[in-house]
Amino acid sequence: MRLAGIILALAIVFPAARALALDPSRTIDQLGHTRWTLADGAPTNIETLAQTPNGYLWIGAQRGLYRFDGVTFEHVPAYQGPHLRSEEVTALLAARNGDLWVGHDWGGVSVFRDGRLWDANPAPPNGVVVRIVQTRDGAIWVGTYGIKLAGLRRYLNGRWEIINAGERGLPREHLEDVLAAQDGSLWIALAGELVRLAPGGATFERLADRIGDGATLALAPDGRVWIADSLGIRPLSGRVGGKPFSATGREGHHHSGALIVDRQGGVWGTQVPDGGRRGGLARNRDPEGRAGWEAFSETDGLSSNNETSLLEDSEGDVWVGGAAGLDRFRIVDLVAAQRFPSDLGVGDTPTVLQGDADGDVWGLWARTLHQAGQDGGVTTISSPLETPKALCAARRGGIWLFSDRRVSLLEHGRVTRDIPPPISDRNAYLDACVEDGAGRLWLAATGRGLYELQGGAWRRFDVSPELKAVPPYDMGTDPQGRLLMYFGTRSLYRVDGDKAEPIWDRKQISIRFINIFYTSGRRVLMGGEGGLAAYDGKTFKALTSVRFPFLAYVSGIAQTPDGDTWVLAGTHVLRLATRELNRALDDPRAALTPRMLNIDDGLPGASDYGRTNDVAVSGDGRIWFLTSGGPAWIDPHHLYTNKLPPPVHIRSLSADGRVYPAANRLRLPTDVSSLQIDYTATSLMAPERVRFRYRLDGVDKTWVDAGGRRQAFYSKLAPGHYRFQVIASNNDGVWNTTGAAIHFVIPPTFLES
């Protein structure tokens, strides 16, 4: 889509204090990753990236300049003027006054201002623009290379100054990169040499740092200058004169196509594929080197191994541009601890997640036992059983493990009890197990029935003659520790002593198929296909998915001492205030306002909907979820909030199919039958969660809730003066209440005047 014209916005710009940054404790595969390729409308062969104060992401590519609001890629028409130039964009600078400076391949420079590109060349274009920077004094510096080797252009107070190689101490070498430092100095990397122009200085001074080929410079938040070249990635000393100084680079991470240091001090570099080097992205979370380098490539989901540009935006996201498109890395609340292979479950036991009384969280999948670690990782445990098929928490700590040959109690990593199973059949399917409040261990097995371990011996427990040898679909305990059994299409039963009795008739179970039980204080909570229910020993109360659609397909529930209830339901995780949940259970008029998290927040899959509770709380406070895509966790004490209100823009007006730029006091034709107003908001972290409200004064009595829609429609407006205003909120519900507004006029026809 091409630009309609001037963008009108009464929009806030970025405040000095930025909201988020990538957590250095997270590995690169624990960040949220999204990519856009040609199929998504993204440009290819991206060479440079920038973000202007109005929030737009600007992309310089082989096919020209593009603008991105997180949803739509817009191609900017090339400058049409006397100087012949290539459309290929090789450098971008978002100047402090809001201008976007654009460098071209053998096309000099232009400036995007007032909705279009303007020529800004001091002379006929010559050479490739390598970098454009702005020093502390406001000067714009343009670095080029070409037939005449290094070249610099300086623009300040409306005047250009040209500095050629050999002048003012600028070496006669090919220019490789330019950087504006925090102290106001200008750094130039050339072929094998590094020079610096001090603030207010007249000549360049040569620095002692030894540099290799293919140098790229980057500025760290602490003011240090970093370099990536054939010698490695490292900070520079900045010493003047003397014996050449060489710092050791990071082996295997060099010849960087791009380099940045994020606001937490993490170093990011791209590698251009060359010979045996595969290319891709490299990151070191700790610039002192203690964390080591991480790699991320096409095999991990990167759009291309040939990446050439990097940018950290105002919301803390890191953007990567390259041959095949655009990638974004951002902080997410949910972390996938392990990814399941696509064929998991074929010939395997069901996946199981279980927290025990000691605060440990255990998992069983692919016939292997796993334990959640304090670092958020998952460790494979050398199980005492050959092929564990079921596990459940032991009442006094540890877990029970079941296999075809043994039943073992595992406490603190060692087996403390070993007993034979009630059945020895390799083909037996063990559905569920539970230990009740009296210490009796129960096991349900398909085709075999329900078994009870009491006094060291197993016996089959038949609920009734009609349920002889029929195992319950799921089991749990009530607040008194008594066994609860659900038989699918039949009723819910409770075992008191040796007697089983139905307590909830199947025709009255409003949440449909019951899937899990979770004991909570004086109530037991149940999750089902059609909602969530509670039982206090006397009365059942339900919150159905008809009343609250987000409570469909509940497969996990857990509560924390902080007063939160966490629910895994369908394709999302819910965080509910426990007090609010209890109120909704007791009052059919009460509302529920959960915080909802889904795949956009890092959830690796949907609810597994097996026969065990798929949510558990570990001793370190993490909440664990077992999904169809693997286990994931969230740290409720370290949730991330985007506090930046999104800049809002009105892009264009369309009257009866004709598009008008969004200029204020716009005069439309008479007798307009249909009007369309396009608007946007440039919150790039999670644009799919940006929400809008708008109103047309004199037409809309209240704000119109547009959700995520970025268009407003009106028909048969009467002649008159109108004011349209739109506001927006970011992914965390932070509103820009000023938004953007536009005034327009529809004049009367001759007969109406």
N, C-alpha and C positions, 0 to 999 in steps of 0.2 A: 504494500500500500504506500502510495506517495503522500507526502505532506500536503495537507489542505491549505496551509498558510500559517499565519501568525497564531500562536497559542496564547490565549488570554487566561491569566490565572491570578487570583488574589491568594497566592499560596505561600505558606511558610517555607523558609529555606532551612537548611540543616543548622541546628544549634551547635555551639562550640563543643559541648559535651556529647559525645556519641554514645549510643545506647548499648550495643552489644559488640562482642568480639568472639572469635572462635576460641573455645576453651582449650588451653594447652594440655589439659589432662586427657583429652580425647584423641584417640588415634584417627588417622584420616578416614578409615573405613567406619568410624563411629559418627562421622558427620553426615548430614543430609546431602545427598548428591542428586542433582538434576541436570539433564543435558538437553540441548536443542540442536537439531540437525536440519538439513535441507528439507526433510519431510515436515518439519515444524515451522517452516518459513524462515529459518535462520540463515544468514549469509555464511558462505564458506570462505576458506582462505583468509581468515581473520588475522590482522597484523597488529592491531593496537586497540586499546580500550580506554575509556574515560567516563567520568560521571560529573555532570554539571550540578550546580546548587539546586536546580529545580527537580532533582531526583532522577532524571533520565539517564539511562546507560547508553553511551555512544560507542559505536563499533566501526572501526576503520578496517576495510576489507579490500580485497583485490578488485571487487566490482563497485567500490565506492563507499559512501558514508551511510550508516544506518542508525536509527534511533529505536530504543526498546524500552517499553514501560512495564515489562514483566509479562505482558500478554501478546502484544503486537509488535512485529518488526516493521519499521517504516524506512523506505529508501529515500534519501534526501537527493533531490535533483542537483546535478552538477552545476558548477558556476559556468555561466555562458558569457564569455567576455573575449577581449582581443588576444589574450595570451593562451595559446594552445597548451593544454595540460592533460596529463593522464588522470583518469578518475580514481586510480588506485590510491588508497589512503595508507600512509606509512607511519604517521605520528599524529597524536591528539593531545591537546592541553585544555583542561577546563580552567579558564582564568578566574581569578577571584571576583571579577565584576560580572560573571555570568556568561561571558563570551566563550565560544568554543573555537579554538585555533586548530586548523586542519593542515597537516603536511602531506604532500603528494609525492608520488614517484615521478621524478622529472617534471614536476608541475608546480613547484614552489609552495606557497601557503595561501590559505583563504580563511575567512572567519565566518562562523555561523552566528548571525545576529538578526533579530526581528523576523525570524521565520525563514531565512534564506541564507545562502552562501554568498559572501562578498570577496572580491579579489583583495589580497593584502600584500602583494609582491612589491618589494622595493625596486626590483629590476626584472627583466625577463627571466623566467624560471630557469635554473641551471642546477642539475644534480638531484640526488635523492635526499629527501628530508628524513633524517635519522631520529631526531628527538626535538620536541618543543618544551621548554620549561619557563617558569616565571620565578625570578629571584625576589628576595625580600623587598627590594626597592620598587617593585612593580614592573620591572623590565621584562619583556618577552624575548627569549633567546631561541634562535632556530639553528640547529646544527645540521649540516649537510655534508655529503661527500659526492665526488664526481670526478670530472676530468682534472679539476684543479685541486685535488686532494681535499684536505679539511677546509671547511668554510663555516663562518658564524655570521648570523644576522642578529642585530640587537634593536628592539623597538621600544622606545620610551618617550612619553610626552608628544606623541604624534610624529616622531621622526625615526628614521632607520639609520643604523650604522652598520657598515659591512666590514668584516674582519676576515681577511684571507689567510691561508696557510703561509707561515713565515713572517706575519705581521704581529707585533705586540707580544712576541714570545710564543705564538701558537706554532707548534712543530709542523714540519712539512711531512705529515703522515696522514693516512686514512683515518678519518674520525669514526669512532665506534659507538660512543654514547656521551650524553651530556646530563648533568645532575645539578639541581639547585639545592644547596645545603641549608640547614637551619640557621647558620650564622650569617647567611647572605652571600656566601661565596659561591663560585661556579666551578664545578669539576668537569674536566674533559678527559675521557679515555680515548687514546689513539692506539694505533698499532704498536704495542710494546712500550708505550709511554703514558704517564698520567700527569696532568698539569692542573693548576688551580688558579683562579682569579679571585683575589681577596676582595671583600666589599670596598667599593670605591677605588680599587686598584687600577693601574694603567696597563700592566703587563702580566702575563701568565708566569707562574713559578712552577718549576718541575718538582714533583714529589718523589720521595725515595722509594715508595712502594714499587716492587717489581710486579708487572702484570703480564699475562699471557695473551694469546690470541682470542678473538671473539668476545671481547669484554662487554659486560652489562653491569650498570651501576644501580644501586637501590639505597634509599634512605630509611634508616630505622627510627622508631619513635624516640630513642634516646639520643638521636643526633648523629650516630655513627653512620659512616658510608660503607656499604657492602659491595662486593664485586663477585661476579661469576665469570670465569674465563677458562682457558685450557689448563690452568693450574688448580682450579677448584673454586669453591664458594667460601668466602671468608670476609671478615671486616678489614678495612684498610686503616693503616696507622695515621696517614695524613702528615707524616714528617716531611719537612722540606730539606732537600739537599742531602749530602753525605752519602755513605755507602748504600747501595740498593738493599732494600729491606724486603724479605720474602716471608710471608705467612703461609703455613701449610693449609691447603684446601681440603675439601672432603673428597676422598678417593671415590671414583666412580660417578660423581655428580659434578659434571663440568660441561663446558661448551653450552652454557645455558642460553636458551632462546629468550628467556624473560626471567626477571628476578624481582621479588618484593619481600619486605619484612613487615609482617602484620602488626597490629597494635598491641598484641601480647608478646611480641618479640619472636614469633615463629618465622622461619625462613622458608620461602617457597621458590622453587626454580623449575623451569621446564627444560627438557633435554630434546634436542633435535636428533632424530634417528640418523645414525651415521655408522656404517660398517656393522660391527657386532653390537652396537648400542641400540636398545629397543626404543628409546625415547620415552615420552610420557611426562609425568609430574613427579617431583620429589619435594618432600617437606621434612623439615627438622623442627620439632616443637620447642626445642630448647637450644637457643643459639650458642650456648656454651658446649653443646655437643653431648650432654649426658643422655639424651633421649634417643639419639641415633636417627638415621634417615629412614623415611618411609617412602615407598613408591606406589604410584597409582597409574594404571595404564589402561589400554583398551580392554584387556582381559578382566579388569575390575569394573568396566562400564564407562571409562573415559571416551569421549566422542572420537578422539584421535590420539595417536602417539606423537603426532607432529603438532605440538602446541607452541605458540609463539608470543602470547601476551598474557599478562596477569594484572588483576586489579582487586583491591579491597574497597568495598563500597561503604556508604555512610552507615549502614546497618550491620556492618561487620562480616558480610558475606565475601567470599573470595571467588572471583570470576576468572575463567580460563578460556582463552580464544585460540582457535587453531584451524587446521586444514578442513576439518569436517563440521565445525560449528562451534557451539558455545556451551560451557559447563559452569555450574555453580555449586559451591560448597558452603553450607550454612550450619549453624548450631541447631540441633533438634533435642527435644526433651527425652524422647525414647531412643534407647540404644539397642541395636540388634547384637546380642552377644554371640550368636552363632546362626549360620544360615543352613536350613535344611536342604538337602538335594531334592530335586523335583520328583524323584522316584521313591522317596521315603514313604514307608507304610506298606509297600508292596512286599508281602511276606513277613512283615515285622509286626511286633506288638504295638498297641496304641501308644502314643506319646503321653507321658505323665509328668506332672510337676507337683512337688510336695514340699511344704515347709514343715520342719519338725519343732519340737519344744525347745531345742537348743538354739534356735535362730538360724539353722542351716537350711538351705534350699537345695533340693535334690531333683534331678530329672532323669527320666528313662525314655530313651528313644533309640531306634536302630539296634535294639537288644543290648544296649550299653548303658551303664550307670554314669551319671554326670553330677558334678557338684558346682554350685555357683560360688565364685570366689569373691573376696573382699574388694578386688579391683574391678569388679563388673565382668570378669571373664568367666568362662565355663571350662572346668577341668574334667577330663575323662578319668574315672575312678576304676582301678583294677578290681573288679567285682569278685567277691568270694564265690559267686555263682557263675556257671558257664553261660547260661542264657537267661538272665532275669526277665520275667514277664510281667511282674506287678510290684508296686511298692506303696506303702502307706506309712504315716507317722506313728511312732510308738508313743504311748501316753506319757511315759516318763522320760522321753528323749530318745533320739536316734530314729532309725527307720526299719521297717520290716521289708525284706526282699523275698520274693517268691520265684521259684523256678520249677522245672519238672521234677527235680530230685531233692531239693532242699528248701527249707524256710529258715532264713537267717535274720537275727537281730543285729544290726550294725550300729555301734555306738562309738563316737569319736574315732572313726576310721578303722575299727577292728570288730570282729565278730564276737559277740558275748553270749550268743545262744544259737543253737543249731537243732532243728527238729525236722523230721520227715514231713513231706506235704500230705494233704488228705488224699490226693490222687497223683499217680505217677503215669502220666500220659503226655508224650511229647506233642501230641496234636491238641491237647486241651487248651482252651482259650480262657485265660484268667481275666475276668472282667473288672473286678474291683475288690479292694480289701479295706478294712477299717478296724480299729481297736476301740471298744466302747469304754464308758466310764468305769465299768467294773473290771477292766483288764481282759475281757474276752476278745479274742481275735477272730474276725469273720472274713471269709473268702467266698466270692461268687464266681462260679465257673460255668461257661456256656455248655448246655447239654448235660451238666452234672448236678447243678443245684447250689444250695447255700450250705457252707460248712462253718462249724464253730469249734474253736480251740479252747477247751476249758479243762483245768487240772492236768495239762500235759497230753491230752488225748483229743483227737478230732472226732466230731460226729456231724452227720448231716442234719440240717434243721429244715423241716418242712413247715411252711407257714400254714398251709391248709391242704386238705386232700386234693383240691383242684390245682394247687400250685406245687404239687409234689415234684421234686427234682427240677423245679423251675427257679433259676437264679434271679434275684432282683436286678433291674437295669442299673440302679445306682444305690449307694448306701451313704449314710451319715449318722450323726448323733444329735440328739436334742440337748438343750442346756443342762438337763439332768444326767446326761451321759448315756441315755437309752438309745438303742439302735433304731434308726429309721430306714425303711426300705421302700423303694419305689419300683413297681412292676410294670412300667410302661403303660400299656393300655388298661391296666387295672388300677387299683387304689393305692394310696400311700399307707404303709403299715408302720406300727411301732412295736418293738419287743420290750416287754416289761417282765423280767425274770425269764421264765420259759414260755411265756404266752405272747402270741402275736395278735394284734388287733388292728383293723382298719381305722384310720383316724381322719382320712380325707378321701371322700368318694371321688372316683375318677370323673364323674359327671359334674362335679363342683370345682375341679381344678381349673381355674380360669387362666393360668399361665401355660396351659397345654402341657407339653411333654417336659417333665422335670429332669434337669440335667445334673445339677450339683447342689450340695448342702454346705452351709457355712454357719457355724455356731457363733453367735454374737450376743454376749451378755445373757439376758433372759429370753432371747429369741433365737430361733434358728432361721437363717435366711436361705431361700431356695431360688435358684435360677432356672429358667425354662425357655422354651421356644418363644413363648408369648409374654414374657415379663419376669418380674421378681416378686416373691411372696415371703411372708414372715409368719412364724408359728411360735406362740408363747407357752405352749402346753395346753391351751384351752381353745384359742381362736386363731383362725387363718385370716390374714389380710394380704391383699395383692395389689401390685402396681402393674397393670397390664400394658402391653405394647400398643394397645388401642388408645389408652390415655397418654402414654409416653412412648412414642415410636422408637426412641433410641434405646429402649430396654428390650428389644427383640434379640433372641438368640444369646441369652446370658450363659456364658460358660465359665465364669470365674468371678469370685467376690473375695475381698479382703478388707479389713479395717485396721486403722492405725491409732496409736494413743493420741495422735494430734487431732483426732476428730474427723478424719476423712474416711470415706468408703470408696474403694477402687473397684470398678466393674469392667470386665472384658465382655463386650457384647457385639456380635456381628463383626463389623469391620472397624470398630473403634474402642478406645479405652475411655471410661468415664471417671471423672473425679467428682464425687458428691460430698457435701457436708453431711456427716452422719446425723446431725440434729435435724437437718432439712429432710433427709430420707425418712427418719422416724416420724416427722410431722406429716409427711405425705402419706405414710402408711396408716396413720390414725385419722387423717382428715382428707376426705375425697375431693375437697376443693383446693387443697394446698398445691403449690407449684414445685417443680424441681428444675433447678438451673445448673446443670453439670458443666464442667469444663470438659470438652470433647477433644480427644486426640486420635489421629488416624495415620494412614500411611504417609501423609505429608509431614508428620511429626516423628517419623522413624519407625513406626510399627511395621514389622516385616511381613505380616500376613493377617488373615482373619482369625476369628475364634475357632479353635480346633473342634469344639463341640463334641468332646469325648465323654467319658463317664467320671472324670475327676475334676476337681477345682483347678482351673488353669491360672489362678492368681495366688501368689504367696509373698509374704514379707520376710526379708532376711534380717539377720541381727544387726547389720549396718544401716538399716532403715530403707534400703532399696525395695521397690515393689517389682516383683518379677511376673512376667506374663508368658504363657506358652501359646504360640500361634501356629497356624498352618505353615508359616515360613520359618519358624524357629523361635527360640527364647529371646526375650527382650526385657530390659529393665528401665526404670525411671527412678531418679533420686528426688523425692518430693521436697527435700531441703535445698535443692539447687535447680529450681526451674527458671527458665529464661523468659524474660518479658521484653518485648520490643516497645520501648517508650517513645519512639519517634513518630509523631503524627505524620501521615502521608501528605506530601504536596499534592494539590488537586489542580487539574487543568481542564479547561473547556477547549476541545480540539476543533470543532467545526459545527456549523448549522447547515442543514439541508432543507430547503423550501421547495416543495413539489419536485424533488429530485435534483435540484441544482445545489451544488455545494458552495458555501460561503466561508471564508476565513472568520475565525472567532474574534473579530475586531469589535471593540466597544462602540455603542451607539450605531449599530449596524442597521441600515435601512433596507428592509426586505421589499419584494414586490407587493402590489395590492392583491387582495383576494387570494391569500395563501390558504390552500385546502389542507395541506399536511406539512408538518414541521418535525424534523428530527434533530436532536442535539446530541452530539457525541462528546463524551468527557472521559477522563481517566484520572488515576492517582498513581504516583510513582513510588510505591512501596515494593521493593524488589525481593524482599525476603520470602514472602509467601503471597504473591499477587492474587492467587486464587481465593484468598480469604479476605481480601479487601471488600468492604461493604460501603454502599452509597445511599444517601438520601438526597432528594432534590425537591424543589418547589418552584412554580411559576407564579409570581405575585399576581393576584387578581383572578387566578384560575384554580390553583390548588389551595384549599383552605388549611391543610396541614402538610407536614413533610410526607413525601411519598417514599416508602421504603423500597428501594430498587434491588436490594440484595447485592449480588455481584454484577448485575447488568450495568453496562457502560453506555447506555443510550436512553434518552427520554423521547417520548412521542406525543404529539398534540395534533389535533385536527380542527379545522374550521374556526380558527381564532378570529375574533372580531378585530377591526382596526383599533390601534391604540399603541401605547408605550408599555413595554414589558420588561421585567427583570427576572432572569433565571439564575438560581443559585444552587450549587451542589456541594455537599460536604462528604467526607469519607473517613472511615476508620481503618486501622491497619490490622494485621493478623491477630493481635492481642486486644482488639477492641478499643484502642486509643484513637480518639476522634480529632480530626482537624475541623473544628467548629466554624472556622472562617471560610474555608473552602475556596471556591472560585465562583465568580458571578459575571454576568454579561447583560447589558441593556440592548434591546433592539426595538425597532419600530415597524409596525405594519400600517402603511398609510391607507386611507379610505379610497375607494374607487371614485370616479367622477360623480356617479349617482349618489354615493354615500356622503360625499363632501358637501 
